[in-house]
Amino acid sequence: MIDRRPQIEELLSSALEPLHLEVLDDSERHAGHSGAAGGAGHYHVRILSEKFRGLPVLARHRLVYEALRPLIPAEIHALGIEADAPGERASPPKFIDT
C-alpha cells in the first residue's frame, strides 16, 4: 500500500501553516471496504492552525478538504478531521502533548 501521509502533510502544511499536524492512516482497519478496494485510503487528520481562528467547524473542514482536493477521491476515500485554532479552548486539544 502506498504511504500518502507525506503528500497529505505537504498539502496541509502549504495551505494552512499548522502549528501541529498529525496524519493517521486508518486504511488497514477498512480493508475490504468498497471505497478502499480501488486503492484510496482512510485517514484521520489532527491539525492546529491560526487559519481556523473564528471559524465554525464546517468552515474548518472545508479548508482542509480544499487543501486536499488534488487527492480526493482517487487517493483519499475517507477523512476524519480534528481542526483547532491555538488557545481557543481552556485546555489544548487532546492531540497536543502538554
C-alpha positions in Angstrom: 0.0 0.0 0.0 1.2 3.5 -0.8 2.0 5.8 2.1 0.2 9.0 1.2 0.8 10.7 4.5 3.7 12.8 3.2 1.6 14.2 0.4 -1.2 15.0 2.8 1.2 16.7 5.2 2.7 18.7 2.4 -0.6 19.9 1.1 -2.0 20.8 4.5 1.3 22.5 5.6 1.4 24.6 2.5 -2.3 25.7 2.7 -2.8 26.0 6.5 0.6 26.6 8.0 -0.2 24.4 11.0 1.5 24.7 14.4 0.8 21.0 14.8 -0.1 18.4 12.3 -0.7 14.7 12.6 -1.9 12.4 9.8 -3.0 8.9 10.8 -3.6 6.2 8.2 -6.6 4.1 9.2 -6.7 2.3 5.9 -5.8 -1.2 7.3 -8.9 -1.0 9.5 -11.1 -0.7 6.4 -9.5 -3.4 4.3 -12.2 -5.0 2.1 -14.4 -1.8 2.2 -15.7 -0.9 -1.3 -14.1 2.5 -1.2 -10.7 1.1 -0.2 -10.8 -1.6 -2.9 -9.7 0.9 -5.6 -6.6 1.9 -3.5 -7.9 5.1 -1.9 -7.2 5.4 1.8 -8.9 6.2 5.0 -7.1 9.0 7.0 -7.6 11.0 10.2 -6.1 14.5 10.4 -5.4 16.4 13.6 -4.4 20.0 12.9 -3.8 23.2 14.9 -3.7 26.3 12.8 -4.2 30.0 13.3 -6.2 30.0 10.0 -9.1 28.3 11.9 -9.5 31.2 14.3 -13.1 32.3 14.5 -14.3 29.8 12.0 -17.1 27.2 12.7 -16.3 23.5 12.4 -17.8 23.2 8.9 -15.7 26.1 7.6 -12.6 24.5 9.1 -13.4 21.2 7.4 -13.9 22.9 4.1 -10.4 24.5 4.3 -8.9 21.0 4.9 -10.9 19.4 2.1 -9.9 22.3 -0.2 -6.3 21.8 0.6 -6.6 18.1 -0.1 -8.7 18.4 -3.3 -5.9 17.0 -5.5 -6.1 13.7 -3.6 -9.9 13.3 -3.3 -11.4 10.9 -4.3 -8.6 9.0 -6.1 -6.2 8.9 -3.2 -8.4 9.7 -0.2 -11.7 7.8 0.3 -12.5 8.9 3.8 -11.2 11.6 6.1 -11.7 12.3 9.8 -10.8 15.8 10.9 -9.9 17.4 14.2 -9.2 21.1 13.5 -8.5 23.7 16.2 -7.1 27.2 16.5 -4.4 27.9 19.1 -5.7 29.0 22.5 -9.4 28.7 21.8 -10.0 26.0 24.4 -9.5 26.1 28.1 -7.0 23.3 27.6 -5.2 22.2 24.5 -6.8 19.7 22.1 -6.3 16.2 23.2 -3.8 15.5 20.5 -1.3 18.2 21.8 1.1 17.0 24.5 1.4 19.4 27.4 
